[in-house]
């Protein structure tokens, strides 16, 4: 049995500029990190002549089919098709955190599955090439209006500025941080689940539809990436980074309808009044996980005030997709 592990991600700045409708004309970039919460795939061969099906996949349900065309789960179907695998395979999926919560789980799924299937075939694929393949599967084969940051973070891992020039021309710039500085940043980050699940794809279509009308806002969000990078690498106080996250969230809310709602706004305002310097809803918006940037000395009181939310302790700078057992 072959097993892969693929990280989820937290995006700090630049979200919205990673959609082709914008970056193919104006360029784009995000400042983001892979985190220590992962999705896992196990792949093994079985002998279909002994069974009444030729492909078995399991996630929250199990599908046993004679042809991949019969698979209801579209990402499973299209990834198997992409890799040319039509029979004699069993694939199982498990994840540490739920889908539709703003941490890039859909792209983590595709990247991790492609990596597992390629490895099952005896092929080693360059991480950035895996990201390009995942973008193609999601945008072309599945017809999803997704951005292009999640696939890169899942494939490459790390704490990076990711620069977008075309869907097949992406540059990854690792942020040079000492272990002490990384720990300082991590100790300011608090991740909470809002309790709201949502599909990102309708919001993503809004980003693409409104990209030309929001060009100035998106260009401003792109400039914040450089500003954030400069703060993190200057080894000065981190308060300005939290304030920058707040500015970015205020601007991102203007990109398209549905990014925020009454529940999210209540949580965010309570977070600010409880000591956060800033924060943001992760992913396309509408719900999922919310990130707060809180000085460590304020965090005990912060937790008491937001006790009704589930906090998920999170490590930054996780490695990209990899085979952990073969």
N, C-alpha and C positions, 0 to 999 in steps of 0.2 A: 504493500500500500504506500502510495506517495501522498504527502501532506504539504500544503503550502499555507503560509501565514501572511496576511496582507493588512496594512494599517488603515485605519480611518484618519481623518484630518481635521484640523482646526484652521480656519482662514481668518487672519487678523484684518488685513487691509487689501483693497483693490478688487473685491468681489463685484462682479458685474462687468468688469473690463475684460474678462476671460471668455466672452462670447464672440464668435467669429463676426457677427454683424457689426461689432464695434472694432475689434482689434485688427481685422483685415484692412481697415481704412486708417485707423489712428494708433494702432499698437495698444498693448495692454500688459498689465503685470499684477501679480498678487504677492503678498507677504503671508506665508502660511507654513504650517508644520504638520508632519505626520505625528500621530499620537500613539500611545502604547495600548490602544484598544483595537482589536483585530477581527478579521473574518478568516475562517479556515475552510479549506477544501481538502477532501481526501479522494483520491482517484485510484481505482483498482480495476484490473481486468477480470472478467468472468466469461464463462463458456456458454454462449447463448444457445448452443445446440442442446443443452441440458435443461433449458427453461422455455417458457412460452412467451418470452419477450427478449429483446436484444439490447435495450438500454434501460438503466435504472438510475433515476436521480432523486435525491431527497433534500428537502428544505423543511418548511413547516408542514409539508405534505410529501407523499411519496408518489412518484410516477414511474410506472413500468410499461414501456411501450415497445412496439416492434420496429418503429421508425421514428427518427428524430422529428419528422414532420408532425407527429402526433403529440409532441410535448406541448403542454399548456403554458409552461414557464418560458416566456420568449427569450430572456437572456441566456438561459441554459441552451435552448434550441439554436440560437444564432451563434453562440460561442463554439458549440460542437460543430456546426456547419462551417464556421470560419476555419477551424483546425482540421476539417476533413475527416472527422470521426463520426461514423454512422452506426456502429454496433460494437458489441462486446466490451462495454465500459459501464462502470458504476461510479457515480459521483455523489458525494455527500457534502452538505454545506452547514456550517454553524458559525454564529457570530456572537461577540461579547456584548454588543449593544444593538438595539432594534433598528430596523430600517425606517426611512421617512422621518428622520430626526435632525437633519442638517449637518451631518458629519461626513457626507460624501459616500454613503454606504452603497449606493447603486453602482458607482464607478469602481469602488473597492471590490464589489462582487465581480464585475466584468474583468478587471485587471487580475484578480486572484484566480479566477477560473481559467482565463487564457494562459496564465503562467503555469497552472497545474496541468492543463491539457498539453501544452507544449513540452513540459518536462516528462509527462507520461509517454510522449512520442520520442523521447530521447533528445529533445532539442533544447538548447539554452538560448534564451532570447534576451537581448540587451534591454535594460529597464525602460529607457526612453522609447524604444521601439514598441514595447508592450503598451506604453501610454498611447502612442499613435494608433496602434491597433484597436485599443479600447475606445478611443474617440471615434474611429471609423465604425466600429460595431454599434455604438450607442447612437451616433448621429445618422448613419446611413442605413445599416441593417435594421435597427430598431425604430428609426425615425424620431428619436427623442431630441428635443431642443435643449441639449445640455451645454454647459460651459466646458472649459478644457483644463481647469485646474485640478479637479479631483483625481482624474486619471494619472496625472503626473505625480502628485503627492503619494498616491497609492503605489505607484510603480517604483519611484525613485527614493521616496522617504526623505528624511532629513528636515531641516529648518531652512527655508529658502525664500529668495525672491525668484519667482517664475515669470519669465518674460514671454509674451505671446506675439508672434509675427504672422504665423499662418497655422492651420491645423496640423501641418507636418513640419513646422519650423518653430520650435519652442526651445528656449534657453533656460537652463536651471543654474542659478547663482547661489550656492550655499552661503549662508550667513556665517561669518567667522566669529564665533563666540567662545569664550573660555568656559570651562565647566562651571566656574563660580558665577559667571554672568548668566549662563543658561539656567542654573538653579535659582538665581534671583528672579528671573522672568517667570519661571515655572511657579515659584512661590507666590506670585501675584495673581495667578490665573485660577479662577474658580468656575467650574462648569456645572450647570444645573439643568435638569430636564423640566421643561414647562408642562409636560403632561399632554401636549398636543402633537399628534402625528399628522403629517400632511404630505401630499405628493408635490415634489418640487417642480415637476414638468410644466404644469399650467403657469406657474410664476415665471419659469424660465422662458416660456414663449412670450410672456409680457416683456421681459428684458429685451429679447430680440426684436420684437415688434416696435418697442419704444426707443431703441438704441439711438436712432438718428435725432430724435427730439430731445434726448438727454445727453447729447454729446458733451456739453460743457461740464455737467455733473460727473460724467464718467472720466473726463480728462482730469478733473480735480481729484477724484478717487485714485487715479493713477499716480498723481503727484504725491499723494499721501503715502504711497508705498515707499518712495525714496525718503520721505521725511521719517517714516517709521524705522527704516533701515539705519538711518543716521543716528537716531536716538538709541537704538539697541546696541550699536557698535561703538558708541562714543564713551561708554563706561561711566556716564553721568547718572543722575537720578532718573528713575523710571516713571515718575509722575507724568511727564509730558507724553509718554506713550499711552497711558490710560486716557488722558485727555484727547489724544488723537483718535483713539478708538471711538470715543463719544462723538467727535466731529464726524467721523466716517459713518457711524450708524445714523446720525441725524440726516446726512446727505443720502445714504443708501435708501432710506425710507421714501425718498421722493422719486425713485426710479420708475416704479410701477405700482399699481394698486394691489393690495393684498399682502404686501411684505410684512406689515404689522397688523395688530388688532387690539381690541380693548384689553384682553388678558395679558398679552405681551407687554403692552404699555404700562399696565399696572405693576407687573413684575419689575420692569426696567426702572421705573420711577422709585419703587421701593428699594431697589438695589442702590441707586444713587443716594437716596436719603439715609441708607444704612452704611455708607462709607466707601462705595465703589468710586473710583476715579473715572470710570467709563466702562463700556462693554458693547456687546452687540448680539443680536440673534444670529445664529450660525446657519449657513446654507442659504437657500433662496429666500427664506422667510416664511411667515405664516405660523410657525410653531417649532417644535423640536427642542434643541438644546440652546441655552443662552450662556454666553461667556461674560463674566465680570472680571475686571482688573482691580484688585483690592489689596492695599498694603497689608502685609501679614499681621501687623499689630491690631488691625480692625476686623480681622476675619472671625473671631469668636462671636462678637456681637452681630456681625453680618449673618452668620449661620442661624443665630437665634431668631433674627427678624424674618429670615426666609426659610424657616423650619419646615414649611409645608411643601417645599420642593425637594426633590432627590438630588443630592450632590454626587458627582462622579469624580473621584480623584484621578487626575490625568497627568501622565508624563509626556514631555515634548521630545522632539528630535528622534522619533522612532525610525528604525530601518524600513526600507521599502519591501515590496513583496519578495518572498524567498521560500525556497524549499527547506522545510525543517525536518522532514523524514522521507527517506526513499529506500 
